Amino acid sequence: MTATACYGNDPGQFPSSNLFGAAGDGVWDNGAACGRQYLVKWISASTPGTCVPNQVIQVRIVDFALQLPSPATEGGTTMLV
């Protein structure tokens, strides 16, 4: 596991849903975004069947995105908030 800007190596930082993200400058707010939950609407996915269009999911911020768009942690995935 790679340490995150919010909680280091604490495995408890990740929600049970496993839906988490990194925030860019506009959301980061000098680290105040750590632990915040955001509702995000799926729009599309590059792999068919991996998302339900217009479904809303809840993600928890656990890290700072050094670049935007941030690179995906899983090949072929992207998410921009």
ChimeraX attribute file (.defattr): number of C-alpha atoms within 10 A of each C-alpha:
attribute: neighborCount
match mode: 1-to-1
recipient: residues
	/A:1	7
	/A:2	6
	/A:3	12
	/A:4	15
	/A:5	15
	/A:6	18
	/A:7	15
	/A:8	13
	/A:9	12
	/A:10	11
	/A:11	10
	/A:12	8
	/A:13	18
	/A:14	17
	/A:15	15
	/A:16	8
	/A:17	10
	/A:18	10
	/A:19	13
	/A:20	19
	/A:21	23
	/A:22	23
	/A:23	24
	/A:24	19
	/A:25	13
	/A:26	8
	/A:27	17
	/A:28	17
	/A:29	12
	/A:30	10
	/A:31	16
	/A:32	11
	/A:33	20
	/A:34	22
	/A:35	18
	/A:36	12
	/A:37	16
	/A:38	16
	/A:39	12
	/A:40	15
	/A:41	14
	/A:42	14
	/A:43	12
	/A:44	15
	/A:45	15
	/A:46	10
	/A:47	9
	/A:48	8
	/A:49	9
	/A:50	10
	/A:51	13
	/A:52	13
	/A:53	12
	/A:54	11
	/A:55	11
	/A:56	13
	/A:57	13
	/A:58	13
	/A:59	20
	/A:60	22
	/A:61	26
	/A:62	25
	/A:63	22
	/A:64	22
	/A:65	17
	/A:66	12
	/A:67	10
	/A:68	11
	/A:69	12
	/A:70	16
	/A:71	14
	/A:72	12
	/A:73	9
	/A:74	7
	/A:75	7
	/A:76	10
	/A:77	12
	/A:78	14
	/A:79	15
	/A:80	12
	/A:81	14
